[in-house]
Amino acid sequence: MQIQIYASDVTHSNAIDEHVRGELERALKRFAEQVTRVEAHLHDDNGPKSGKDKRCVVEDRLAGHQPLAVEGSAPDLYEAVRVAAGKVERAVGHKLERHEAHRGR
């Protein structure tokens, strides 16, 4: 599973990269065989203003499937990544379960 991290308007560090990789690897561990690539896009929507403005958009590419994308937002970038990782885990699980159920008919 290849993980790519893009940070367009946030200060990005090795600590953030490690956090993103760790959260996504943990979340997608049971689907590692089917996941070919994951992209994490980190954003700070309001710049220096406060609020729930940190955003992590995760695009997941599964072998033989259309890509899927989820988004997590929070006041803190680390929390936004955790939220997005949880959402992508649920979305991939749901997509693969539906695919298996459809295939079994």
Contacts in CASP RR format, 6 or more apart in sequence:
PFRMAT RR
TARGET T0000
AUTHOR 0000-0000-0000
METHOD contacts of the structure
MODEL  1
MQIQIYASDVTHSNAIDEHVRGELERALKRFAEQVTRVEAHLHDDNGPKS
GKDKRCVVEDRLAGHQPLAVEGSAPDLYEAVRVAAGKVERAVGHKLERHE
AHRGR
1 25 0 8 1.000
1 28 0 8 1.000
1 32 0 8 1.000
1 35 0 8 1.000
1 36 0 8 1.000
1 37 0 8 1.000
1 38 0 8 1.000
2 36 0 8 1.000
2 37 0 8 1.000
2 38 0 8 1.000
3 20 0 8 1.000
3 21 0 8 1.000
3 24 0 8 1.000
3 25 0 8 1.000
3 37 0 8 1.000
3 38 0 8 1.000
3 39 0 8 1.000
3 40 0 8 1.000
4 37 0 8 1.000
4 38 0 8 1.000
4 39 0 8 1.000
4 40 0 8 1.000
5 12 0 8 1.000
5 16 0 8 1.000
5 17 0 8 1.000
5 20 0 8 1.000
5 21 0 8 1.000
5 39 0 8 1.000
5 40 0 8 1.000
5 42 0 8 1.000
6 39 0 8 1.000
6 40 0 8 1.000
6 41 0 8 1.000
6 42 0 8 1.000
7 16 0 8 1.000
7 41 0 8 1.000
7 42 0 8 1.000
8 41 0 8 1.000
8 42 0 8 1.000
8 43 0 8 1.000
9 43 0 8 1.000
9 44 0 8 1.000
9 47 0 8 1.000
10 16 0 8 1.000
10 42 0 8 1.000
10 43 0 8 1.000
10 44 0 8 1.000
10 54 0 8 1.000
10 77 0 8 1.000
12 42 0 8 1.000
16 42 0 8 1.000
16 77 0 8 1.000
16 78 0 8 1.000
16 81 0 8 1.000
19 78 0 8 1.000
19 81 0 8 1.000
20 40 0 8 1.000
20 42 0 8 1.000
20 56 0 8 1.000
20 81 0 8 1.000
23 81 0 8 1.000
23 82 0 8 1.000
23 85 0 8 1.000
24 38 0 8 1.000
24 40 0 8 1.000
24 58 0 8 1.000
24 85 0 8 1.000
24 88 0 8 1.000
26 85 0 8 1.000
27 85 0 8 1.000
27 86 0 8 1.000
27 88 0 8 1.000
27 89 0 8 1.000
28 35 0 8 1.000
28 38 0 8 1.000
28 60 0 8 1.000
28 88 0 8 1.000
28 89 0 8 1.000
28 92 0 8 1.000
31 62 0 8 1.000
31 92 0 8 1.000
31 93 0 8 1.000
31 96 0 8 1.000
34 62 0 8 1.000
34 63 0 8 1.000
34 92 0 8 1.000
34 96 0 8 1.000
35 60 0 8 1.000
35 61 0 8 1.000
35 62 0 8 1.000
35 63 0 8 1.000
35 92 0 8 1.000
36 61 0 8 1.000
36 62 0 8 1.000
36 63 0 8 1.000
37 60 0 8 1.000
37 61 0 8 1.000
38 58 0 8 1.000
38 59 0 8 1.000
38 60 0 8 1.000
38 61 0 8 1.000
38 88 0 8 1.000
39 58 0 8 1.000
39 59 0 8 1.000
40 56 0 8 1.000
40 57 0 8 1.000
40 58 0 8 1.000
40 81 0 8 1.000
40 84 0 8 1.000
41 56 0 8 1.000
41 57 0 8 1.000
41 58 0 8 1.000
41 59 0 8 1.000
42 54 0 8 1.000
42 55 0 8 1.000
42 56 0 8 1.000
42 77 0 8 1.000
42 80 0 8 1.000
42 81 0 8 1.000
43 54 0 8 1.000
43 55 0 8 1.000
43 56 0 8 1.000
43 57 0 8 1.000
44 53 0 8 1.000
44 54 0 8 1.000
44 55 0 8 1.000
44 77 0 8 1.000
45 53 0 8 1.000
45 54 0 8 1.000
45 55 0 8 1.000
46 53 0 8 1.000
47 53 0 8 1.000
50 75 0 8 1.000
51 75 0 8 1.000
52 73 0 8 1.000
52 74 0 8 1.000
52 75 0 8 1.000
53 73 0 8 1.000
53 75 0 8 1.000
54 73 0 8 1.000
54 74 0 8 1.000
54 75 0 8 1.000
54 76 0 8 1.000
54 77 0 8 1.000
54 79 0 8 1.000
54 80 0 8 1.000
55 71 0 8 1.000
55 72 0 8 1.000
55 73 0 8 1.000
55 80 0 8 1.000
56 71 0 8 1.000
56 72 0 8 1.000
56 73 0 8 1.000
56 77 0 8 1.000
56 80 0 8 1.000
56 81 0 8 1.000
56 83 0 8 1.000
56 84 0 8 1.000
57 69 0 8 1.000
57 70 0 8 1.000
57 71 0 8 1.000
57 72 0 8 1.000
57 84 0 8 1.000
58 69 0 8 1.000
58 70 0 8 1.000
58 71 0 8 1.000
58 84 0 8 1.000
58 85 0 8 1.000
58 87 0 8 1.000
58 88 0 8 1.000
59 67 0 8 1.000
59 68 0 8 1.000
59 69 0 8 1.000
60 67 0 8 1.000
60 68 0 8 1.000
60 69 0 8 1.000
60 70 0 8 1.000
60 88 0 8 1.000
60 91 0 8 1.000
60 92 0 8 1.000
61 67 0 8 1.000
62 68 0 8 1.000
62 92 0 8 1.000
62 95 0 8 1.000
62 96 0 8 1.000
65 95 0 8 1.000
65 99 0 8 1.000
68 88 0 8 1.000
68 91 0 8 1.000
68 92 0 8 1.000
68 95 0 8 1.000
70 84 0 8 1.000
70 87 0 8 1.000
70 88 0 8 1.000
70 91 0 8 1.000
71 84 0 8 1.000
71 87 0 8 1.000
72 80 0 8 1.000
72 81 0 8 1.000
72 83 0 8 1.000
72 84 0 8 1.000
72 87 0 8 1.000
73 80 0 8 1.000
73 83 0 8 1.000
74 80 0 8 1.000
74 82 0 8 1.000
74 83 0 8 1.000
END
